[in-house]
Amino acid sequence: MMGQGCLRQGWQVVASQRLVCWLGLLSVLALFPVCLAAHTTLLQTLPAAGAVVAQPPRAVQFWFTEPIEQTLSRIEVFRVALDPTTGDVKPEQRID
């Protein structure tokens, strides 16, 4: 029959092994946070975001950090108007 001391030591070994595994996993996750991003990020647009253009562009281009899931994504482009009294930008007509 095993004594209480042997059982306690066995659990301490298992607990310390698990702790080492968790600390190893956390250190790997801390070193590579970019790989863990769940969403893509918009890097650049052409015309630039917030740009005012005299004529409508023939195309609008977007650059992302990774490919986007087209079935789960939506991009809409709107013509905007500047309210002369408040200076607010208000979306008007959607441009396809």
N, C-alpha and C positions, 0 to 999 in steps of 0.2 A: 504494500500500500504506500502511495506517494504522500509525502508530507505537504503541509500547507506552503512551506518555503519553496518546494520544487514547482508547484503550480503557479505561485506568484512570479517566480523567475521566468517561467515559460511565457506567461502573459506579457511580462515586461519586454522580453525579446521580440515577440510579435508586434507589440505596440511600438517599439523603437524602430523595427524594420518598416512599418507603415509610415511612421513619421519621416524617415529618411526618404522613402518613395515620394511622399507628398511634397517635401521640401525640394526634391529634385525636379518634380513636375512644375512646381511654382517658379523655380529659377529658370527653367526653359521657357515658360510662358512670359516671364518678365523680360527675357532677352529678345524675344521675337513678337512684340505686340502688334506690329504691322500685319503679320500673317493672320492675326485673329480678327481683323476688322470684318464685321458682318455686312457692311454696306459699302458700295463704291462711292467715290467722292468726285465731284465735278472739279476738274482742274482748270479748264479754260473754255471760253466761248468765242466765236467769231460771228458777228461783231462782239466786242467785249461787253461784259455785263455792265449795264448802266449806261452804255454808249447811246448818244443821240445821233441818228443818221438822217441826212436830208432826203434820201430816196430809200425805199424799201430794198433790203438786200435780196439778191437772187436766191441765196441759201443762208441758212444759219447752221453753224457747225458747233459740235460739242465734243470735248475730250474728257474722258473719265480715267480714273486710276486702274480700272479693269473693265472687261466687257460687262454690259448691263443685260439683265434678263428682260428681253423685250416684251414678253407676255405679262410681266409684273410692273412694267415701267410706263410712264406717260410724260411726254414733253409737250407743252403747249406754248405757243408764241402769240403775244397780243400786241396790237397797236395800242399805244398809250397816249393820253392827253395830259397836259400840264394845266392844272386849275390856276388861272391867273390871280385869283383872290387869296388862295391859301398856299399856293406853291406845291400842293400835293400832286403826285402822279397817280392817275386813275386809269385802270385798264379799260380799253374799249373793245374793239372788234378782234376776235380771234383770227389769226392768219394761218391758213393751212399750207 
